[in-house]
């Protein structure tokens, strides 16, 4: 099965590194881009029961490759856009896997100061699921309604639907979300599942756990990037994006081969947080 996607774009970076801002608030406003955020079931097709998020070439087969290509291609076609862009923090741990499925893909690795990431991630660990997605809506909702919205959002992510025998893996995730709502935010793990995350959380403070999580994800992405051609993998500093948004966004668009003019550039940088 051949993909019709041309140079799909993947925004990678440790959780709380600014990937949502770059993908959702900046690049998704480009008229040529169809943006898909964190489609976990697509990536984990055939690998739903893995206890961590690392995927390698050895985790692929023709069925999983066809499934992933078809899912992304269907989304791009339905959007009517020329290029597909996807963002998922756990992609730091599966760049060789993605590269095998999409050999012409382009990767933008956003790196933020690990100290700031750890502090921000600590807030997310101790916050409730979805806080970073729609804080105003969630704050205005009663606890029960908030729980229903969280579960509904997770169910909506299960498109295309997992295979029957993989459904229990996603039910387990929904149970964890309910547990987090009832028993408190520290009762379940948060963020990309690096190997041994549960044991790390037991042995270290929460802030140390966040730092370890950031380092593992960042090093994994950097190591994978070193094995790729420079026209397919680029590293961008989050702090540079904030300080020189026009210059950095223009650099990213040139790397991604996206058409850009002055008016469009001004639109793209409008919502960059300082």
Buried (B, 14 or more C-beta within 10 A) or exposed (E): EEBEBEBBBBBBBBBBBBBBBBBBBBBBBBEBBBBBBBBBBBBBBBBBEEEBBBBEEEBBEEEBBBBBBBBBBEBBEEBEBBBBBBBBBBBBBBBBBBBBBBEEBBBBBBBBEBEBBBBBBBEBBEBBBBBBBEEEEBEEBEEEEBBEBBBEBBEEBBEBEBEEEBBEBBEEBBEBBEEBBEEEBEEBBBBBBBEBBEEBBEEEEBBBBBBBBBBBBBEBBBEBBEEBEEEBBBBBBBBBBBEBBEEBBBBBBEBBEBEBEEEBBEBBBEEBEE
